[in-house]
Amino acid sequence: MRELLIALVVGIAVGMVFAVMRLPVPAPATLAGVLGIFGMYLGYKLVTWLL
């Protein structure tokens, strides 16, 4: 759980830096893009678990 909290805080900090520097966020701008990345992660984990 601590790992997730640290990841969230670092992500927020990086997002704030990108906003201050007026740079585009290096992440999908839509929920569909985020779900696509999450799906790739789940697919990878599923295959490694099956093998």
N, C-alpha and C positions, 0 to 999 in steps of 0.2 A: 504494500500500500504506500509506503514511503517513497518508493521508486516512482510510482504514478504521480504523486504530488510534486516531486522534484521535476519530473518531465513537464507537468502542466505549468509550473512556475517558470521554468526556463523557456518554454514555448511562448508564454505571455510576454516575457521580457524580450525575446527575439522579435516577436510581432510588434512590440512597442518601438524597438530600434528601427525596424523597417519603416514604420509609420513616420517616425521623426525624420528619417532620411528620405522620405517620399519615394521609397522603392516599392515595387510590387511584391506581394507576399509570395514566397517560393512554395506555394501549396495550392491545391485545387481551390478555385473560388466558389465552387458549388458543392452542395451536399452529395450529388451524384459522383463527383470526383473523389471526395473523401470516402464514400462507400466503395468505390472501385479500388482504392488503395487498401482499405480494410479487407475487401474480398481477396485481393492478392495475398495478403498476410495470412488469412484463414486458409486459403488453398495451399500455401506453402506448408503451414503447420499440419494440415491434414495429410499431405503426402509424406512428410517426414514421420508422422505418427504411424501411418500405414506401412511404411517401409522399415 
